[in-house]
Amino acid sequence: MEISELGGTTACVVAGRLAAADPSLKILIVESGQHSRDLPCHVQPCRFIGNLARDSTTVSFNVAKASPHLNGRAAVVPCGRSLGGGSTVNFMFYARGAASDYDDWERFSNKGWSFNELLPLIKKIETFTPISDRPTHGYSGPIQISASRTDFGFGDQFLDVARTYDRARPVVDDINDFKTANAYSMAYRYVDPVTGKRCDAASRYLYPHSNNPNITILVGKRVKRVIIESGRAIGVEYTTDAISCPGASGELVTVKASKLVVVSAGAFGSPSILERSGIGSPSVLEKHDIRVLVDLPGVGENYQDHLGTCPAFYASSETETMDDVWSDPKALAAQLKEWEENGTGKIAHNAIEAAVKVRLTGEQLASHGPALRSRWETFFQHSPDKPMGMIVPFSGFPLDPSCSGSLGRKLICAIYYIMYPESIGSVHITSGEDANLPVDFDPDYCSNPGDVALLTLLYKMTRELTRRMPMYRGDVLACHPNFSQGSPAACTETNGPVPMDAPDIMYTAADNEAIEKFNRDKGKSSLLDYYSVFYL
Ligand SMILES: Cc1cc2nc3c(=O)[nH]c(=O)nc-3n(C[C@H](O)[C@H](O)[C@H](O)COP(=O)(O)OP(=O)(O)OC[C@H]3O[C@@H](n4cnc5c(N)ncnc54)[C@H](O)[C@@H]3O)c2cc1C
């Protein structure tokens, strides 16, 4: 082989582009999951949630250390495990970074990684169909970005509330132009507008080259380490993946690469492979009897994630939601013909129709404590393109579809999350030999008071927005903080929304504590905590 790589989102882009540039290059892809091509669980957008079911083998569930900051709970963080990685299982919500994120990379010694230098490459990835002629979007790339074609009126209701209720933030047509950080918009997604299929990196970059005899794809194989000789990566050692190939022999195989080894195994895989290869902090490597080839203490450090939570709400009985296709195989089957023939219907939908990027107002900052203000002053104030949080409403309650059935009610929900957490964790190996062992993972979620205060504020904002939507019929008690009965914040069921000009809920100190507890108890529950029954 000339080039050997792993098979996630980024790796498929790199491999596909290399193969297109020079079809004579011999490229080997080594992926721990299985093929994703044409499988309903990957190509049918509505099934994104099924990949997170308890017995799923298309994701890896990374279980963290139990943490006092999460009231003794161990967070579980999924990541993709199939050819195409996260792009084959994610929620397909089109979300781009801020221009200053890339400039930050360059500031930290990564020459050539500034926003202006990367923009042409970012544009090259996409065909952005919702709006034409925008300077920061691409219009001829392999990944199709589309607006929702199955309009439940859900996004419109959310945006109507925003226009009337939230005077601090405008409704715009695009919050993904790299500079808008405090505005509402319709949501766009990684779904082909014609076929209604997920646009993932494997189907758009790699599978089109699958008749190229120079590309070899190994699935169900887990890379143990990169082989380094005289300071040069010359190949990899791999074994079988214990989850996607249960019972396989597990023998170790070596493959050599004459030109290049690309390690692109995601937030959990890449640091683990580097450490097993002798690249990392001596204190970690020595613990596992690995000879230090490169002393690089940052490997596996600085783990950051969008910590968030998802309260649920009752919706009026006539509301169209995704819960039926998520929980009832007959409802799903009834939608199949429309999706196959027209690429439309609930199967083509990811339940997300609108979103808001949030930077706090002066009043919000003042009312939520010094830790949040200090984070603002040191991090956000001078980067106006960085949102502090995001609220993404879902037409349905994906975390527990069985819940809607058992309650006999229509549900909606909204995920709110922190965009740049100050709580920063780590991922390290637990063995130098066994590549299938779980990682030593501490996300450090909620260790920082500023993050906790921001989550509290996002909860309140989410609730104010949702309870003004015409379809709102109350709060699902089990999926909200446990406010005391007499509190004005107590969760209720209602016959309709509150008036648009209703005063905001006043939260007492005890209510704020309940919200904090809710976020620590439920934050990044990684859905596993919720699952009971699941069909998809
Ligand atoms: C459930 C979920 C929902 C998400 N929703 C969204 C969303 O709506 N919008 C959005 O923009 N982003 C979303 N994301 C995030 C996004 O999908 C990821 O950031 C992105 O896919 C990461 O790409 P990557 O190339 O870094 O890694 P990955 O795509 O994770 O690729 C890593 C690959 O390496 C493989 N691998 C790891 N270790 C080894 C090993 N030792 N040997 C062989 N193979 C190995 C894995 O199996 C995987 O296929 C979501 C992610 C998840 C998990």
The ligand as a MOL file (V3000), in Angstrom:
LIG
                    3D

  0  0  0     0  0            999 V3000
M  V30 BEGIN CTAB
M  V30 COUNTS 53 58 0 0 0
M  V30 BEGIN ATOM
M  V30 1 C -25.0010 10.9200 17.7230 0
M  V30 2 C -24.2660 12.0630 17.0720 0
M  V30 3 C -24.9900 13.1320 16.5730 0
M  V30 4 C -24.3210 14.1850 15.9640 0
M  V30 5 N -25.0540 15.1680 15.3640 0
M  V30 6 C -24.4210 16.1000 14.6170 0
M  V30 7 C -25.1690 17.0190 13.8310 0
M  V30 8 O -26.4030 16.9600 13.7760 0
M  V30 9 N -24.4790 17.9560 13.1160 0
M  V30 10 C -23.1070 18.0050 13.1230 0
M  V30 11 O -22.5290 18.8760 12.4470 0
M  V30 12 N -22.3780 17.1360 13.8490 0
M  V30 13 C -22.9990 16.1780 14.5610 0
M  V30 14 N -22.2620 15.2410 15.2410 0
M  V30 15 C -20.8050 15.3530 15.2290 0
M  V30 16 C -20.1380 14.8950 13.9240 0
M  V30 17 O -20.7910 13.7810 13.3660 0
M  V30 18 C -18.6760 14.5630 14.2290 0
M  V30 19 O -18.0740 15.7210 14.7530 0
M  V30 20 C -17.8720 14.1080 13.0190 0
M  V30 21 O -18.5020 13.0400 12.3620 0
M  V30 22 C -16.4650 13.7130 13.4720 0
M  V30 23 O -15.7090 13.3210 12.3580 0
M  V30 24 P -14.2670 12.6870 12.5450 0
M  V30 25 O -13.7620 12.3750 11.1880 0
M  V30 26 O -13.4510 13.5470 13.4300 0
M  V30 27 O -14.5000 11.3500 13.3710 0
M  V30 28 P -15.5170 10.1590 13.1320 0
M  V30 29 O -16.4820 10.4750 12.0610 0
M  V30 30 O -16.0340 9.7780 14.4650 0
M  V30 31 O -14.6050 9.0130 12.5550 0
M  V30 32 C -13.7620 8.2430 13.3110 0
M  V30 33 C -13.8060 6.8300 12.7300 0
M  V30 34 O -12.6800 6.1130 13.2060 0
M  V30 35 C -13.0920 4.8200 13.5460 0
M  V30 36 N -12.1280 4.3510 14.5460 0
M  V30 37 C -11.9080 4.8460 15.7830 0
M  V30 38 N -10.9080 4.1840 16.3790 0
M  V30 39 C -10.4800 3.2530 15.4820 0
M  V30 40 C -9.4610 2.2670 15.4920 0
M  V30 41 N -8.6670 2.1020 16.5390 0
M  V30 42 N -9.3130 1.4840 14.3890 0
M  V30 43 C -10.1160 1.6300 13.2970 0
M  V30 44 N -11.0880 2.5460 13.2350 0
M  V30 45 C -11.2570 3.3550 14.3130 0
M  V30 46 C -14.5030 4.9590 14.0620 0
M  V30 47 O -15.2020 3.7420 13.9490 0
M  V30 48 C -15.0370 6.0430 13.1470 0
M  V30 49 O -15.6550 5.5250 12.0010 0
M  V30 50 C -22.9040 14.1790 15.8820 0
M  V30 51 C -22.1760 13.1050 16.3840 0
M  V30 52 C -22.8440 12.0410 16.9670 0
M  V30 53 C -22.0540 10.8620 17.4790 0
M  V30 END ATOM
M  V30 BEGIN BOND
M  V30 1 1 1 2
M  V30 2 1 2 3
M  V30 3 2 2 52
M  V30 4 2 3 4
M  V30 5 1 4 5
M  V30 6 1 4 50
M  V30 7 2 5 6
M  V30 8 1 6 7
M  V30 9 1 6 13
M  V30 10 2 7 8
M  V30 11 1 7 9
M  V30 12 1 9 10
M  V30 13 2 10 11
M  V30 14 1 10 12
M  V30 15 2 12 13
M  V30 16 1 13 14
M  V30 17 1 14 15
M  V30 18 1 14 50
M  V30 19 1 15 16
M  V30 20 1 16 17
M  V30 21 1 16 18
M  V30 22 1 18 19
M  V30 23 1 18 20
M  V30 24 1 20 21
M  V30 25 1 20 22
M  V30 26 1 22 23
M  V30 27 1 23 24
M  V30 28 2 24 25
M  V30 29 1 24 26
M  V30 30 1 24 27
M  V30 31 1 27 28
M  V30 32 2 28 29
M  V30 33 1 28 30
M  V30 34 1 28 31
M  V30 35 1 31 32
M  V30 36 1 32 33
M  V30 37 1 33 34
M  V30 38 1 33 48
M  V30 39 1 34 35
M  V30 40 1 35 36
M  V30 41 1 35 46
M  V30 42 1 36 37
M  V30 43 1 36 45
M  V30 44 2 37 38
M  V30 45 1 38 39
M  V30 46 1 39 40
M  V30 47 2 39 45
M  V30 48 1 40 41
M  V30 49 2 40 42
M  V30 50 1 42 43
M  V30 51 2 43 44
M  V30 52 1 44 45
M  V30 53 1 46 47
M  V30 54 1 46 48
M  V30 55 1 48 49
M  V30 56 2 50 51
M  V30 57 1 51 52
M  V30 58 1 52 53
M  V30 END BOND
M  V30 END CTAB
M  END
